[in-house]
Amino acid sequence: MRDGLKVITFILCLCAVTASGQSGQWDEPQDFPDSTAAGRIIERRSPGWRNRARHADAATELAAADRLRDSNRWRRAQRRYRAVVANWHDSVEAVIAQLRLARMMEQRQRYERAFFEYQYLIDHYIGRFPYTQVLESQYELAIHMAEASGRGIFGRIAVDTPLTMLETLLKNAPHSDHAPSIKAAIGKLHERNGAYDLAATTYATLQQRHPGTPEAADAAFREVRVLTRLSRRKSNDEALASETLALLRRYQAMASGQERDKVQLYTDEVEQRVIAFWRERADLYDRIQDRPRAALIVYEEWLSRFPGMDEAEEVRARIESLRKEINE
């Protein structure tokens, strides 16, 4: 039995090396977070009544777990796999047990559980399993959960769950080829959850770190859209409105087709909000505080920023009137 397990382990290690040589999609193991207690997401399993072993050695315990799995006795198989990991943590059998436990959870469509069982491998057994395959499984699970959030007859998957999965995956492989799509999915979840500030930050970061990718192009539009919504929500935030308008104008110069039409609507909306702030400021100095010099400065700046606004002729007339008043 032990010789057979060694052969299996050798094959697993060979798969890991082969996968890493063939695929440039994932970071190398040395790029992973520090596999120490400080860098781990999941704590080490330890012996105890919940993880007690029923056999005297890891190989026999693992074989028992496999038999239970093959007979569809999932719960008991799960306990036996956990017992192997907890009681013989540094053994070859423990790595195999943990990998089989994760795959069993995935096959049973326990996607969140499967993701974090795979994470246990990354936290505790780095370099001892086919890491490219594990990260690919984590990616597929996280993306599936992200896409499933918001769907369902009896409710939806909470956004927090796929967010945690995606953020964990990004920590596992921050420089992978999948990083842009992971960040895009994170941004969409924030957007779906109404966290427009977090979504905007995620989309901006995606564009800065992954320029030229399809995800970056999509993120540019999504960023101006969520900022428009955020500005609508925070209607008294002049700085946010002004920054959003500047970004909209820059993006509008690059947009085309229907996207350009949508951006024009966003621009018109935010521009009117910014114009309203200038109107309030001008009224404050001109009519409430009766400070003609200060009012003149505001009117001139307002007109220079928005020469084509509806109030342009009225503002020009008031500027001329104020100049005469000051010079008299």
HELIX and SHEET records of a PDB file:
HELIX    1   1 ARG A    2  GLN A   22  1                                  21    
HELIX    2   2 PRO A   29  ASP A   31  5                                   3    
HELIX    3   3 ALA A   37  GLY A   39  5                                   3    
HELIX    4   4 TRP A   49  ASN A   51  5                                   3    
HELIX    5   5 ALA A   58  ASP A   70  1                                  13    
HELIX    6   6 TRP A   74  ASN A   87  1                                  14    
HELIX    7   7 VAL A   92  GLN A  107  1                                  16    
HELIX    8   8 TYR A  111  HIS A  124  1                                  14    
HELIX    9   9 TYR A  131  ALA A  148  1                                  18    
HELIX   10  10 ASP A  160  ASN A  172  1                                  13    
HELIX   11  11 ALA A  179  ARG A  192  1                                  14    
HELIX   12  12 TYR A  196  ARG A  209  1                                  14    
HELIX   13  13 PRO A  214  ARG A  233  1                                  20    
HELIX   14  14 GLU A  238  GLN A  252  1                                  15    
HELIX   15  15 GLY A  257  ASP A  283  1                                  27    
HELIX   16  16 LEU A  284  ILE A  288  3                                   5    
HELIX   17  17 PRO A  292  ARG A  305  1                                  14    
HELIX   18  18 ALA A  312  ASN A  327  1                                  16    
END                                                                             
